[in-house]
Amino acid sequence: MPTDDPIGNLIEYCNEKGRICPMPVYWNELFGMLKNKKRVGSSWEPPLPLILAAWYETSAMLKQLRLIDHIKWAEKQGQLNEISDYLRGLKDEQWFHLGD
């Protein structure tokens, strides 16, 4: 049931139907959309999407949590609507699902 919590609604949407995170190419595209990314030492803020070698070494739960980090970053940058539209516009096959 939708609430007045836009972040909560988006996170709930991203977790429906066994969704975990966008498939790597789409997650990388989403990351590219995020404003004000910056290098912090050898890392990034927000943290990089868990793609490439990390894709195979990372649990579904950690992938979900990293996507939530990106959603929260988008909200802080005033991009929640843009990122929400992007994620909600992905086709089912463009998502990684639990059990894939």
C-alpha positions in Angstrom: 0.0 0.0 0.0 1.5 3.3 -1.0 2.4 5.8 1.7 3.5 9.4 1.7 7.2 8.3 1.9 8.6 8.6 -1.6 11.9 6.8 -0.7 10.1 4.0 1.1 7.7 3.6 -1.8 10.6 3.4 -4.3 12.5 0.9 -2.2 9.4 -1.2 -1.8 8.9 -1.1 -5.6 12.5 -2.2 -6.1 12.0 -5.2 -3.8 8.6 -6.3 -5.2 8.4 -9.5 -7.3 11.8 -10.7 -6.2 13.6 -7.8 -7.6 17.1 -7.2 -6.3 18.8 -4.5 -8.4 19.0 -3.5 -12.1 21.1 -5.8 -14.3 24.7 -4.5 -14.5 24.4 -2.3 -17.7 21.2 -0.6 -16.3 22.7 -0.2 -12.8 25.8 1.4 -14.3 23.5 3.7 -16.3 21.7 4.7 -13.1 25.0 5.4 -11.4 26.0 7.6 -14.3 22.8 9.7 -13.7 23.7 10.4 -10.1 24.9 14.0 -9.5 27.9 15.1 -7.4 29.7 11.8 -7.3 33.2 12.1 -6.0 36.3 10.1 -5.4 37.2 9.7 -1.7 40.6 8.1 -1.5 40.4 4.9 -3.5 36.6 4.7 -3.2 33.6 6.6 -4.5 30.8 8.5 -2.8 28.3 7.1 -3.3 29.9 3.7 -3.5 30.1 2.1 -7.0 27.4 -0.3 -8.2 28.3 -3.9 -7.5 29.0 -4.8 -11.1 31.8 -6.4 -13.1 33.8 -8.8 -10.8 31.9 -7.6 -7.8 28.6 -8.9 -9.4 29.6 -12.5 -9.0 31.2 -12.1 -5.5 28.4 -10.1 -3.9 25.2 -11.5 -2.2 21.7 -10.4 -3.3 21.3 -8.7 0.1 24.4 -6.5 -0.4 23.3 -5.7 -3.9 19.9 -4.5 -2.6 21.6 -2.5 0.1 23.9 -0.8 -2.4 20.9 0.1 -4.6 19.3 1.7 -1.6 22.4 3.7 -1.0 22.1 5.0 -4.6 18.4 5.8 -4.1 19.2 7.8 -0.9 22.0 9.6 -2.6 19.6 10.6 -5.4 17.2 11.9 -2.8 19.9 14.1 -1.3 20.8 15.4 -4.7 17.2 16.3 -5.5 17.0 13.5 -8.1 14.5 11.1 -6.5 11.8 11.7 -9.1 14.3 11.2 -12.0 15.8 8.0 -10.5 12.3 6.7 -9.6 11.1 7.2 -13.1 14.2 5.4 -14.4 13.8 2.4 -12.1 10.1 2.1 -12.6 10.6 2.3 -16.4 12.9 -0.7 -16.5 11.4 -3.9 -18.0 11.2 -7.0 -15.8 14.1 -8.6 -17.7 16.3 -5.6 -17.0 16.2 -6.5 -13.3 18.2 -9.1 -11.4 15.8 -11.2 -9.4 16.2 -13.5 -6.4 17.0 -16.9 -7.7 18.5 -15.6 -11.0 
